[in-house]
Amino acid sequence: MNITLASTEKTTILKALEKEGITFRTSLCGGRGTCGKCKVHLTEQNQEALACQTEFQGTINIELPDAGEEKICTEFGKDVSFTPDSSRKDQYGMAVDIGTTTVVMMMIKLDTAEILGFEAQVNSQAIHGADVISRITFATESPNGTAVLANLIRTQLSLMAANLCHRFSINANSVTDMVIAANTTMLHLLVEEDTKGIAIAPFTPVFINPRHLSGAELNMGQFPDMKVTLLGSISSYVGADITAGLYCTHIVEQPEPALFLDLGTNGEMGLWTGSEMICCSTAAGPVFEGASIKCGTASIPGAINHVKKNGITTIGDKPAIGICGSGVIDTMAFLLDIEEVDETGFLEKPFSLTEHFHLHFKEDVIFHPKDVREVQLAKSAIFSGIQTLLWEAGLLETDLRHVYLAGGFGTYLDPSSAMRIGLLSEKWSSIIKSAGNTSLKGAMMALVDPSCMSAMESMRQKARYLELSGMKKFQDLFVENMMFE
């Protein structure tokens, strides 16, 4: 895509793109110049440059990479149980999942709970960083940073809602309710609250309880009277998206131990012991979104999503442009199987997927030694968190009867690869289930049935949060689990 940017003051290409309302998905480090992924082509100079580090004044002609449409998870199955209010004829609602990476909105007919359709987009805040820490850093260190991020997501939600109304010929006044599930940081940024306390010990958020607002309070122009409910969080790093996910899997209704995992930049998890819900979060980094991988990319056409001994597959069967999260885990498992990587994580030299599989693409897709370390850190953090929860509850890995993988990464992940690298236990091979977008599913249930909303809140209040950062048990396990066995 060719673009001409103009500015009367000296500014960076990245800031100019933001001003024009162009979300640049590949700005992953929040404009600090460390990820190297916001490359653009300077047309007149005929050279590549980082958008976050390249300044200009006047006009500049650039070419953005054609990223295509990102594959965003809207799947959650049909096993939902609720009772819609039949008296709400001609009323509509929106269930929303605000993820750090993506935003999904669903329009629902409230009297029947009929799902009319979805709107799914990359989170417009992504221009200021791939993860919550990058966003918090921008919010606290940039002038009016919190307000900038709040305006971005509010505008995006308003436009997405308007798009859905237009698509289904629904009057905006008929949209009476919206329920939002999101992690704690995204909820703070939505309502323009200070996020500084979330990032530093003792990790204290401004709020975790549900909030009720109007569309007008969120500057949602066409929907001023709409009732907006933010679901409650469990802690700074176990957000309302996990509250919604835990509820909609009916995990607390089961008599036997079960584990819920939402694996993203933060590995958020809940262990149901049979009588108590214990939750924790581990910092996995953006490796599962391909962000911290040298040739990593989002789940867009051309992303390598699976790697096996007999070859690779890409999203949309397009020429490979990089590796997305599920492909990263497959690649790691594959390199272990062919003994290119040993149990310590040593990879002697960069491994070319394109060369190994005799593929012919414009760019060589390579897995680097540093990529192996990124996967090691992430998989050790996740599995150590799981083991610490089990230890806290006095349970063994074999005591679990269900393991739910939530979110987009969990939905498309190959469990056998996850077990091969030590991200999940091989003892769970027969009990792992992909649960889809449980954040969106829980938000929908709360939207259409008030009894679901109250039951979800009751479950949230009873959940216990385990802070891993100061636990010697977690630290010891983290060192042990760095190895590939």
N, C-alpha and C positions, 0 to 999 in steps of 0.2 A: 504494500500500500504506500503510495507516494503522497507526502504531505508537505505543505509549505507552512512554516511557523513564523510568527511575527511577534516582536516584543520591543517596546520603546526603551526598556531598561535591560541591563545585563542579567541574564538568567540562564538556567540550564535547560537542555532539551527536555529532560524529564518533567521539570516544573511547567514548562510551556505546554507539554502534552496534557498534564493534569488540568491546566487552565482551560484547555480546549475540550475537556471532558473525555479525553481518550485514556482509557484504562490500559496500562502497559503491564501485562501479566508477568513479564520476565524481570521486573524490578523486584528482586527478592530480599535484598539486604537493607531496604529502606533508604536507598540513595547514598550509601556510604562508600560505594565503589569497590566492595570486597567480593561480591559474588560473580561479577564479570558477565552477568547474563542479560543486561539491558542494552545489548549491542544494537545499534542502528547503522544504516549505511548513509554516509554523507554524500549526497548525489554529486555536488559540484567538485568536491575533493576526491571523489571515487575511493573512499576509504571507510573502514569500520571505526566506530567510536562508541564509548559508553555514554548513554543518554544522561546518566546522573552526574557525570563529571565534565561534560562538554558544555561550555558556556558560549553564548552568542548574544548579539544585540543587533536589532534590525530584522532581517529575514534570513531563514535558512531552509534549504530543501533537504528532506530526509526520506528514506525509504524504510518502513517498518517491516519486520518479517511477517509473512502471512501465516499466523499461528493456527488459523482455523477455529472451529468451535470446540471448546473443551467438553469432554465427556463428564457430565455431572450426574451423580447418583440421585435418582428420584424413586428408586425401587424400595418397597417395604412389605410386599406380600398383602394378602387379603385377610389374614387371621386377626382382624380387629374386632373388639367387642365394646359396643356402646349403644346408647339409646338416644337418637336425635329427637329434638323437640318438634313435633309435627305442627305445632301452632306457628312456627316461624316461616310461614309461607311467604315466598317472594323476598326472602332475606338471604344474603350471601355472606360468607366469611372467608378470611385468608389465614391459612396456616403457614408459618414461615420458619425456615431453618437458616439462621445467619451463621455460616461457618467462616473461619478465618480465611479460607481459600475461596469458597463458593457460597452463593446465596440461592436458596430454592424457595419459591412461593407457590402455594397450591390454592386454587379457588374451589370453594365447596358450597353447595346448596344446603342451607342449614336445616331445612325441615326434613330432608331425606338423607343427608350426608353424602349425596352424590358428588363425586369428584369431577369437576368440569375440565380441569387441565392444570398445567404447570408452567411456570416461568423460571428458568434457571440461568444464572449468570455468574461470572467471576466476581468476587467481592471487589467493589470499586476502590476499597482502601488498599488493595494489593500494591498499588503504586508506591506505597510508603512502607513496604516490607512484607515478607512472606509469613512471618509468625507473630504471635502476640507480643513477644518481647520487642521486636522491631517496631511494632505499632506503638507500644507504650513509650519506647525511646523517642519516637517522633512526637508523640503527644506531649511529653514532658520537656523536651529540649527545643522544640521548634516554636516560634511565635504563633500563638493561637492554635497549636497543634491539635488539641482535643476538639476544638470547634471545627477545624478543617475536616478531621476524620468523621465527626458527627454529621456534618453537612453532606459528606460523600455518601454515607450509608442511608441517611434519611432521603436524600434525593433519589437514590437507587431504588429504595423500597416504594416510594411514591410512583416512580416511572414503571416499575414492574407491575404494581397494582393497576395502574392505568392501562397498561398493555393487556392485562387479562380482561379487564372490563371491556375494552375495545374488541378483543378477539371474540368474546361471547355475547356482545351486544347487551351489556348489563349497565344500568345507570349507577353511577358512583354512589348515589344516595342509598342504594339498596345494599351496599356493602356495610354491614353494621358492626362487624367484629373482626379483630385480628389477634391471633395468639402467636407469640414469638418464642422460640427456643434458640438458645445460643450459648456459647461459653461466657464466662463471667466478664472477661475483658471486652468482648463484643457488645455485651449488654451495657457496660459502663460507657463505652464510646458512643453507643446509640443515644443514650440520654445525657451525654456530655458530662459525665462524672469523672473525677480525678482517678487515674489508674496507677498512680505512682506506688501506692501501698501494695498493689498486687505483685509488683516485681521485686520487692525487697522484703527480707525477713522482718517480722513474722508473717508476711504475706496476707495483709489485712485489706479486704475490699471495702468499699464504701457501703455496699449493700449486697445481700444474697437473697433476701426475701422477694416474693413476687411484687411486681409494680403494676399499677393500673393507670393508664394515661388516655388522652384523646388524640385523634389524628392531628388536631391543630397543634398540640404540644410537641409533636414530632415534625411539624412543618410539612405535613402531607396534604398539599394544596387542595386536591379534589375530595379529600376524605376528612374534613375537619371534625365531624361528629362521630367518627368511627371509634369504638371502644377498643383500645389496644392493651393487651395483657402480656407482660413479660413473665415467663415462668421462673420459678425460684431455683437458685443454684445451691450446691452443697458446700462449696468452698471456693477459694480463689481459682483453683485449677481443676475443679470438678463442677462444671457449669450446669445450666438449665438444659442444655442438650443431653447431658447424661441423665439428669432427672427424668426427662421425657423418655429416653431410651430404656432406662431401668423399668419404668412403669409399663411401657407398651409391650415389653417382652414377657410380662407377667412373672418375672423371675421371683418375686417375693411371695408368690402364691404356691411355689413348689416346695415339697417337703424335704428335698434333697439339695445338697450344695450345688451351686451353679456360678459361673463366671461370665461377666459382661465386659467386653473390651471394645473401646473406640480408639483405634490406632491412627493418630495423625501426628502433628508437630508435638503435641503432648499425648502421651499414652494414658488415657483416662480409663479407669477400670473400677468395677464394683464386684465384690464377692458376697454372694448370699450364702450364709452358713447353714441355712435351714431355719434360723431364728433371728438373725441379725444381718444387716447390710453394712459392710465395711468398704469404704472407697479410698482410692489414692490416685495420684497422678505422677507420671515420670516424664522428664524432659527428653524426648527422643530426637528432637531437632527435625528439620524439614526433609529428612531423607526419604520418608515414605511418600512425599509428593515429588521426589526427584530433584528438589531444589538445591540440596547441598552436594549433589553428584555432578561431577565435571561435565558429563554429557547428558545430564538429567533434564527432563522437560515435564511439562504438565501433561495431563491425559488428553492430548489433542491428536488429530489425525497425523499418522506417521510416528507416533510414540511407540517404542517397543514395549509391549505389554506382557509378553510371555517369551521365555527362553527355555528350550528343551534340547535334548541331545540331537533331535532330528531337525532342528531349525528354530526360527523365531517367527513371531507374528507381530504385526503392528496394528494399531487402531485404524480402522477404515481400509486396511490393506494398502496403505500408502507407503512410499519410500521412507525408510527410517530417518528420523531427524534427531533422535535421542532416546532416552530410557525413562519411562514413568515409574511410579512406585512399585506396582506389581512386577514390572520387568526387572527392577533393581533386585528384588528378593529372589526372583527366578535366576537372574544372572549370578548372584552370590552362591546359590545352591548348585548351579551348574559348574562354576569354577571349583567348588569343593569336590564335586563328583569326579571331575577330570583331573583333580590334584594339581591344578594351577595355583590354588591357595591351600596352605597347610593349616593345621589346627590352631596355630598362633595368629593366623590372619596375614601371613607373609605372602605377598605377590611380588615376584621378582621384577617384573616389568609390566607396563600397561598392556592390557589384553584387548585386541581388536575383535569385536564381534563381527564386523563386516568381513574382515579377512578370514576369520576362522570358518564362517559359514559360506564363504565365497560369494558374498553379496556385492552388488554394484550400486552404490548410492553416491549422491553428490558429496556427502561428508562422511568421514570415517567415524563410526561410533565406537568409542574406546572406554573400557572400565579401568580406572587408575588405582594404584595402591592406596591413595588417599580415600578413594571411594569405599574400599574395603574397610578402612578404619571407621568411616562414617557409619557403615552398616553395623560394625561391631559395637560401637557405642550405643546405637539405637536399640539393637536387639538385646544387648545386655541390660540396658535400662528397663525395657519392657518386661523381660522375663524375671529380672530381679524384683521388680515391683509386684509381679504376680506371686512369686515365691514368698515375699515378705508378707503379703496379705494372708496367704495360706498359713504361714508360720504364726502370725498374730492370732488366727482363728483356731490354731491347733489342728489343722487339716493337712492331708497329704494330696499330692497331685491326683492320685487314684481315687480320691473321695469325690471328685467332681463328676457330675452326671450330665451337665450341659455347659458348653462354651459358646457364647454368642459373639460373633464378630460384626460390629456395627460400622456404619459409614461407608463412603465410597471405596476407600482402600481395602477395608475388610470384605466388601462385597466382591471385589475383583481379584483379591489375593488368592493364590494357590496354596491351600493349607499344607500340602506336602512339602513345598519349598520353605514355608515358614518353619515347619518342624525340622527340616534338614539343617537349617542354619542356627537353630536354637532359639528362635523367636517364640515358638510354642512348643509344648511338650509332646513327644511322640506318643505318650500314653493317651492323648486325647483324639487320636485319629478318627475314631468312630462317633465322637460327640460334638464335633465342631460344626456350627451352623452359621451361615451368612445371614444376618438379620436385616441388611439394607439400611436405608436412611431412617433409623429409629428416632432421631431428633424430630424429623418432619412428621413421622407417624404419631409420636406422642403429642406433638402440638395439635395435630388434627383431632385426636381423641379429646383433648382438653377443650378444643373449640366447639365441638358439636354436642358434648355431653358434660354439663356442669358437675355431675357426680364423678366423672373421670378427673376433672380439675381438682376437686377436693381430695380424692383418694391419692392422687399424685403428690399433693402437698403434704398429706399425712405421712406418706412414705419418705418424702424428702426430710421432714423434720426428725424422723427416727434414724436416718442414716448416720453412721459415724465416719468421720474423716481421719485418715491416718497420714500424718506428715512424714514423708520418707527422708527428707533432707538431713535430719539430725539423728537418724537411726543407724547405729553401728551394724545391725543385722543387714540392712539394705546395702550399706557400703561394702561389707564383706562379700555379699552375694554378687554385687556388681563386678568386683574383681574376678571372682570365680567364673562368671558367665561370659567373660570376654573371649574365652576360648571357643573354637569351633570343634566339636567332638565328632 
